[in-house]
Amino acid sequence: MQVKEFIDKAKRLIRKNNIYSIGQFNDEFKIEYLIDDIKIVSSAQEVERHRWYSVATDVYMLEDGFVGIKGIYQLFSEQMSYSDTDYIPDVILYEAFPTIAYRRKTIS
């Protein structure tokens, strides 16, 4: 799937189905468009913690680029639903940004 097609379908689905959370988006996108091969390359990126919920971004790799869906990731109140946050997911273009990371070496 191409980036433009994904963005159009994602925005339409979010509006049509009143989607608030990333999990709900992933489930309903696969059901609506019968797509099982969309690859999430980064999950729960850029987490923003608010008082009653957190927002994060899942990044998807498509044929010609990357797209992120930023939405509700977690609720901290049992008396709250995703729709209570009034946070509408955002569709954002992303790019790959290779980096070098270091970790402690285990000596046997």
N, CA, C and O of each residue as an XYZ file, in Angstrom:
432
protein
N       0.844     -1.172      0.000
C       0.000      0.000      0.000
C       0.897      1.246      0.000
O       1.911      1.297      0.697
N       0.510      2.230     -0.782
C       1.238      3.488     -0.892
C       0.889      4.420      0.280
O      -0.172      4.292      0.890
N       1.792      5.351      0.581
C       1.598      6.290      1.693
C       0.318      7.095      1.516
O      -0.485      7.189      2.444
N       0.118      7.675      0.342
C      -1.065      8.517      0.129
C      -2.356      7.726      0.331
O      -3.299      8.215      0.953
N      -2.392      6.515     -0.193
C      -3.580      5.669     -0.040
C      -3.823      5.338      1.435
O      -4.959      5.383      1.907
N      -2.752      5.007      2.156
C      -2.869      4.699      3.584
C      -3.404      5.890      4.364
O      -4.300      5.743      5.195
N      -2.854      7.073      4.093
C      -3.286      8.286      4.797
C      -4.761      8.560      4.541
O      -5.512      8.836      5.477
N      -5.181      8.486      3.280
C      -6.588      8.732      2.941
C      -7.511      7.742      3.650
O      -8.522      8.135      4.233
N      -7.157      6.454      3.598
C      -7.983      5.429      4.230
C      -7.990      5.581      5.752
O      -9.027      5.405      6.392
N      -6.834      5.906      6.325
C      -6.741      6.060      7.780
C      -7.602      7.225      8.259
O      -8.356      7.080      9.221
N      -7.502      8.360      7.608
C      -8.289      9.532      8.014
C      -9.785      9.267      7.867
O     -10.575      9.651      8.730
N     -10.170      8.615      6.780
C     -11.577      8.299      6.557
C     -12.092      7.341      7.637
O     -13.191      7.525      8.160
N     -11.302      6.329      7.964
C     -11.701      5.346      8.973
C     -11.816      5.975     10.358
O     -12.753      5.677     11.098
N     -10.872      6.842     10.711
C     -10.894      7.508     12.022
C     -12.169      8.340     12.179
O     -12.820      8.292     13.222
N     -12.520      9.098     11.143
C     -13.748      9.915     11.196
C     -15.003      9.051     11.219
O     -15.904      9.270     12.027
N     -15.050      8.077     10.333
C     -16.256      7.253     10.166
C     -16.563      6.411     11.407
O     -17.727      6.273     11.782
N     -15.551      5.857     12.038
C     -15.756      4.923     13.145
C     -15.477      5.516     14.521
O     -15.442      4.788     15.512
N     -15.277      6.833     14.592
C     -15.002      7.496     15.876
C     -13.886      6.788     16.649
O     -14.080      6.364     17.788
N     -12.748      6.669     16.032
C     -11.603      5.980     16.631
C     -10.805      6.958     17.481
O     -10.585      8.101     17.081
N     -10.367      6.500     18.667
C      -9.575      7.322     19.573
C      -8.227      6.691     19.910
O      -7.242      7.403     20.107
N      -8.176      5.353     19.979
C      -6.947      4.701     20.426
C      -6.200      4.053     19.269
O      -6.784      3.736     18.233
N      -4.902      3.862     19.463
C      -4.069      3.208     18.465
C      -4.513      1.758     18.280
O      -4.601      1.280     17.148
N      -4.788      1.063     19.362
C      -5.222     -0.327     19.280
C      -6.502     -0.484     18.481
O      -6.621     -1.387     17.654
N      -7.453      0.397     18.730
C      -8.717      0.362     17.997
C      -8.463      0.636     16.513
O      -9.063     -0.004     15.649
N      -7.578      1.583     16.222
C      -7.249      1.878     14.824
C      -6.684      0.637     14.135
O      -7.132      0.269     13.049
N      -5.700     -0.008     14.766
C      -5.074     -1.192     14.164
C      -6.100     -2.283     13.883
O      -6.109     -2.867     12.799
N      -6.957     -2.553     14.849
C      -7.974     -3.596     14.683
C      -8.948     -3.252     13.555
O      -9.201     -4.079     12.679
N      -9.484     -2.054     13.575
C     -10.515     -1.682     12.609
C      -9.959     -1.466     11.207
O     -10.662     -1.699     10.224
N      -8.698     -1.022     11.099
C      -8.093     -0.847      9.779
C      -7.957     -2.198      9.090
O      -8.253     -2.328      7.902
N      -7.509     -3.202      9.838
C      -7.345     -4.539      9.266
C      -8.689     -5.143      8.873
O      -8.791     -5.814      7.846
N      -9.707     -4.912      9.672
C     -11.040     -5.441      9.374
C     -11.654     -4.717      8.174
O     -12.195     -5.358      7.273
N     -11.574     -3.395      8.161
C     -12.201     -2.586      7.107
C     -11.567     -2.845      5.741
O     -12.274     -2.956      4.739
N     -10.251     -2.940      5.697
C      -9.557     -3.041      4.415
C      -8.951     -4.422      4.164
O      -8.245     -4.622      3.176
N      -9.227     -5.375      5.060
C      -8.762     -6.756      4.909
C      -7.257     -6.824      4.651
O      -6.792     -7.575      3.794
N      -6.516     -6.030      5.403
C      -5.066     -5.962      5.236
C      -4.405     -6.525      6.483
O      -4.599     -6.022      7.590
N      -3.626     -7.568      6.288
C      -2.903     -8.159      7.412
C      -1.397     -7.930      7.314
O      -0.658     -8.241      8.248
N      -0.943     -7.390      6.193
C       0.495     -7.292      5.976
C       1.073     -5.894      6.207
O       2.205     -5.628      5.803
N       0.328     -5.006      6.841
C       0.888     -3.699      7.173
C       1.856     -3.896      8.322
O       1.494     -4.447      9.362
N       3.066     -3.455      8.137
C       4.120     -3.718      9.108
C       4.323     -2.517     10.040
O       4.626     -1.410      9.594
N       4.148     -2.762     11.335
C       4.447     -1.736     12.337
C       5.932     -1.850     12.653
O       6.387     -2.883     13.144
N       6.690     -0.793     12.373
C       8.141     -0.832     12.597
C       8.539     -0.229     13.933
O       9.645     -0.466     14.420
N       7.647      0.547     14.526
C       7.916      1.118     15.845
C       6.580      1.290     16.564
O       5.658      1.931     16.059
N       6.502      0.705     17.748
C       5.263      0.755     18.504
C       5.464      1.602     19.757
O       6.525      1.564     20.381
N       4.445      2.360     20.112
C       4.460      3.196     21.321
C       5.675      4.115     21.360
O       6.406      4.162     22.349
N       5.873      4.828     20.288
C       6.967      5.800     20.186
C       6.469      7.178     20.629
O       5.282      7.480     20.506
N       7.357      7.996     21.134
C       7.044      9.378     21.534
C       5.864      9.435     22.510
O       4.890     10.146     22.266
N       5.950      8.704     23.587
C       4.865      8.645     24.572
C       4.757      9.982     25.307
O       5.750     10.511     25.807
N       3.545     10.513     25.362
C       3.241     11.739     26.109
C       2.262     11.350     27.215
O       1.163     10.869     26.939
N       2.656     11.557     28.433
C       1.786     11.185     29.547
C       0.979     12.400     30.001
O       1.528     13.463     30.289
N      -0.325     12.213     30.056
C      -1.240     13.225     30.573
C      -1.800     12.694     31.893
O      -1.461     11.584     32.304
N      -2.628     13.448     32.538
C      -3.110     13.053     33.861
C      -3.873     11.726     33.835
O      -3.639     10.867     34.685
N      -4.782     11.548     32.873
C      -5.645     10.370     32.876
C      -5.351      9.389     31.750
O      -5.950      8.316     31.689
N      -4.443      9.746     30.870
C      -4.146      8.885     29.721
C      -2.774      9.205     29.154
O      -2.172     10.225     29.491
N      -2.287      8.324     28.291
C      -1.055      8.613     27.561
C      -1.333      8.517     26.065
O      -2.218      7.783     25.625
N      -0.562      9.267     25.306
C      -0.650      9.308     23.857
C       0.682      8.789     23.320
O       1.742      9.107     23.860
N       0.625      7.997     22.264
C       1.844      7.490     21.648
C       1.617      7.343     20.149
O       0.511      7.542     19.647
N       2.692      6.990     19.446
C       2.636      6.846     17.998
C       3.119      5.465     17.586
O       4.152      4.991     18.058
N       2.367      4.825     16.704
C       2.827      3.620     16.019
C       3.246      4.045     14.620
O       2.537      4.802     13.957
N       4.408      3.555     14.168
C       4.917      3.912     12.845
C       4.809      2.685     11.940
O       5.234      1.587     12.302
N       4.234      2.895     10.759
C       3.995      1.828      9.788
C       4.920      2.004      8.588
O       5.119      3.117      8.102
N       5.481      0.895      8.117
C       6.288      0.931      6.904
C       5.399      0.530      5.736
O       4.768     -0.527      5.754
N       5.355      1.382      4.726
C       4.555      1.134      3.542
C       5.477      0.990      2.335
O       6.698      1.061      2.477
N       4.912      0.791      1.165
C       5.722      0.575     -0.034
C       6.671      1.731     -0.330
O       7.805      1.512     -0.756
N       6.215      2.952     -0.107
C       7.012      4.109     -0.507
C       7.326      5.071      0.637
O       7.629      6.238      0.392
N       7.257      4.600      1.881
C       7.597      5.484      2.997
C       7.018      5.005      4.312
O       6.632      3.845      4.461
N       6.966      5.929      5.263
C       6.522      5.619      6.615
C       5.434      6.594      7.044
O       5.471      7.777      6.707
N       4.458      6.070      7.802
C       3.378      6.902      8.329
C       3.176      6.538      9.791
O       3.240      5.366     10.165
N       2.931      7.558     10.619
C       2.651      7.326     12.025
C       1.204      7.651     12.352
O       0.622      8.581     11.793
N       0.635      6.883     13.255
C      -0.693      7.172     13.805
C      -0.479      7.504     15.274
O      -0.023      6.667     16.053
N      -0.815      8.741     15.641
C      -0.660      9.201     17.018
C      -2.035      9.218     17.666
O      -2.943      9.903     17.196
N      -2.183      8.463     18.747
C      -3.476      8.381     19.407
C      -3.344      7.917     20.844
O      -2.237      7.763     21.360
N      -4.470      7.698     21.479
C      -4.472      7.250     22.870
C      -3.811      5.880     22.938
O      -4.142      4.972     22.174
N      -2.879      5.752     23.862
C      -2.135      4.508     24.039
C      -2.600      3.764     25.287
O      -2.713      2.538     25.287
N      -2.867      4.525     26.352
C      -3.217      3.887     27.624
C      -4.094      4.830     28.449
O      -3.889      6.044     28.454
N      -5.071      4.249     29.146
C      -5.901      5.002     30.083
C      -5.445      4.671     31.502
O      -5.097      3.527     31.793
N      -5.446      5.667     32.380
C      -5.030      5.451     33.764
C      -6.201      5.436     34.736
O      -6.010      5.212     35.932
N      -7.402      5.671     34.243
C      -8.591      5.676     35.078
C      -9.559      4.602     34.593
O      -9.885      4.550     33.407
N     -10.012      3.758     35.489
C     -10.962      2.712     35.132
C     -12.338      3.281     34.811
O     -13.148      2.611     34.170
N     -12.611      4.493     35.243
C     -13.921      5.107     35.035
C     -13.968      5.919     33.747
O     -14.930      6.649     33.507
N     -12.954      5.798     32.934
C     -12.844      6.603     31.730
C     -12.804      5.700     30.499
O     -12.264      4.595     30.542
N     -13.377      6.184     29.415
C     -13.270      5.460     28.145
C     -12.421      6.297     27.188
O     -12.157      7.471     27.450
N     -11.999      5.696     26.088
C     -11.167      6.418     25.127
C     -11.865      7.662     24.603
O     -11.221      8.691     24.397
N     -13.161      7.584     24.387
C     -13.891      8.738     23.853
C     -13.954      9.893     24.847
O     -14.128     11.041     24.439
N     -13.816      9.616     26.140
C     -13.824     10.689     27.152
C     -12.636     11.643     26.999
O     -12.685     12.777     27.475
N     -11.591     11.196     26.349
C     -10.394     12.033     26.192
C     -10.583     13.100     25.112
O      -9.888     14.116     25.113
N     -11.519     12.871     24.197
C     -11.732     13.765     23.045
C     -10.474     13.924     22.198
O     -10.313     14.931     21.509
N      -9.589     12.943     22.245
C      -8.354     12.992     21.459
C      -8.568     12.227     20.157
O      -8.753     11.010     20.166
N      -8.542     12.936     19.058
C      -8.707     12.324     17.740
C      -7.314     11.963     17.221
O      -6.435     12.823     17.194
N      -7.094     10.717     16.811
C      -5.777     10.330     16.303
C      -5.335     11.182     15.124
O      -6.151     11.642     14.325
N      -4.046     11.378     15.034
C      -3.447     12.170     13.975
C      -2.635     11.253     13.076
O      -2.011     10.306     13.554
N      -2.639     11.526     11.791
C      -1.871     10.761     10.818
C      -0.693     11.628     10.397
O      -0.881     12.749      9.923
N       0.536     11.106     10.572
C       1.749     11.916     10.409
C       2.734     11.195      9.496
O       2.943      9.990      9.635
N       3.336     11.923      8.568
C       4.407     11.354      7.750
C       5.665     11.184      8.596
O       5.990     12.044      9.413
N       6.363     10.083      8.398
C       7.618      9.814      9.105
C       8.688      9.464      8.090
O       8.391      9.173      6.931
N       9.938      9.495      8.535
C      11.053      9.059      7.713
C      11.973      8.195      8.566
O      12.003      8.324      9.790
N      12.710      7.330      7.920
C      13.679      6.498      8.636
C      14.840      7.385      9.074
O      15.278      8.269      8.337
N      15.323      7.137     10.273
C      16.427      7.918     10.823
C      17.390      6.947     11.505
O      17.321      6.745     12.717
N      18.297      6.343     10.714
C      19.213      5.351     11.281
C      20.135      5.973     12.331
O      20.652      7.077     12.154
N      20.322      5.250     13.404
C      21.215      5.712     14.464
C      22.079      4.550     14.938
O      21.817      3.387     14.630
N      23.095      4.892     15.682
C      23.936      3.886     16.316
C      23.653      3.936     17.800
O      23.622      5.006     18.408
N      23.449      2.769     18.372
C      23.217      2.680     19.810
C      24.263      1.754     20.420
O      24.841      0.916     19.729
N      24.497      1.910     21.702
C      25.467      1.079     22.400
C      24.805      0.411     23.585
O      23.887      0.959     24.195
N      25.280     -0.778     23.902
C      24.769     -1.476     25.059
C      25.939     -2.180     25.752
O      27.007     -2.375     25.172
N      25.705     -2.546     26.986
C      26.723     -3.223     27.771
C      27.020     -4.585     27.177
O      26.105     -5.323     26.813
N      28.289     -4.918     27.080
C      28.700     -6.196     26.530
C      28.743     -7.233     27.643
O      29.272     -6.987     28.727
N      28.180     -8.388     27.353
C      28.210     -9.481     28.312
C      29.439    -10.338     28.050
O      29.658    -10.813     26.935
N      30.227    -10.525     29.086
C      31.441    -11.330     28.966
C      31.171    -12.709     29.532
O      30.730    -12.841     30.673
N      31.434    -13.736     28.740
C      31.165    -15.108     29.187
C      32.337    -15.671     29.942
O      32.288    -16.815     30.394
